[in-house]
Amino acid sequence: MSIEISPPSLVELKGTSVPAVRVLLRSVDAARLRAVLEATLGRSPGFFDDELAVADLAAIEDEGQGVDWQALADVLAGHGLRLAAVSNAAGALEASARAAGLALVVIRAPAPPRRVEVAPEPIAAAPETPAPAEVLGQSSTLIVDRPLRSGQQIYACGADIVLLAMTSAGSEVIADGSIHVYAPLRGRALAGARGDGAARIFATSFEAELVSIAGVYRTFEHGIPADIARRPAQVRLVIGEQGAQSLSIQPLSLS
């Protein structure tokens, strides 16, 4: 059993749009969920910081009335997630979720981050040359040349992201495409945030706390393997037998 935890998306909760973490469940058995979360995120209570969570039930069939929603909520709470609602529930699952006091919501795509754009200095150009703003608008890559401090998050909506300065421990980089870091990569890096399994993560100095591609996570609470620690590396998603998904982290030769 695997689990997918996506970056915060907007949901309508009690008439207000709020960000919530989407947790795609493949079973509503609390014991299985606990085992998968510990294997995926490591034994790290409060991995998330008291964030709202929505249980997405699209991947499971109606499992009847026997769902212990409080047990599921307790498991998620152990990793800092507050179960507030469910989505894609039907039949008895919907009825039991309502009876447990959970809201039924629709998850919307996350809004792109606010960016501050500096107008380029005017340059002489032939009439047929596109204006700088038009060229920038067509780009599918977000380039960031400033360090990312602890507690800061940056999200490249519908794009790759290229970072030319280090990311600090406690920071978070999210991209719908691939992530390229030409500096020390610390903190969390989540590529393929909307399910792109072909996305990759590249770093010239791999020092990450967590990496993820298309919802498949790997943490390093026991340390980074010596052959990739503080060295160039790439992360990619591999699919094994019977569709099992895992992350492959390999040294990257830059010579």
Sequence and secondary structure as in RCSB ss.txt:
>XXXX:A:sequence
MSIEISPPSLVELKGTSVPAVRVLLRSVDAARLRAVLEATLGRSPGFFDDELAVADLAAIEDEGQGVDWQALADV
LAGHGLRLAAVSNAAGALEASARAAGLALVVIRAPAPPRRVEVAPEPIAAAPETPAPAEVLGQSSTLIVDRPLRS
GQQIYACGADIVLLAMTSAGSEVIADGSIHVYAPLRGRALAGARGDGAARIFATSFEAELVSIAGVYRTFEHGIP
ADIARRPAQVRLVIGEQGAQSLSIQPLSLS
>XXXX:A:secstr
   EEEEEEEEEETTEEEEEEEEE S   HHHHHHHHHHHH S TTSS SEEEEEE TTS    S   HHHHHHH
HHTTTEEEEEEES  HHHHHHHHHTT EE  B                   TTS  HHHHHHT SEEEE S B T
T EEEETTSEEEESS B TT EEEESS EEEEEEE SEEEESTTS TT  EEEEEE  SEEEETTEEEE TT   
TTTBTS EEEEEEE GGG EEEEEEE    
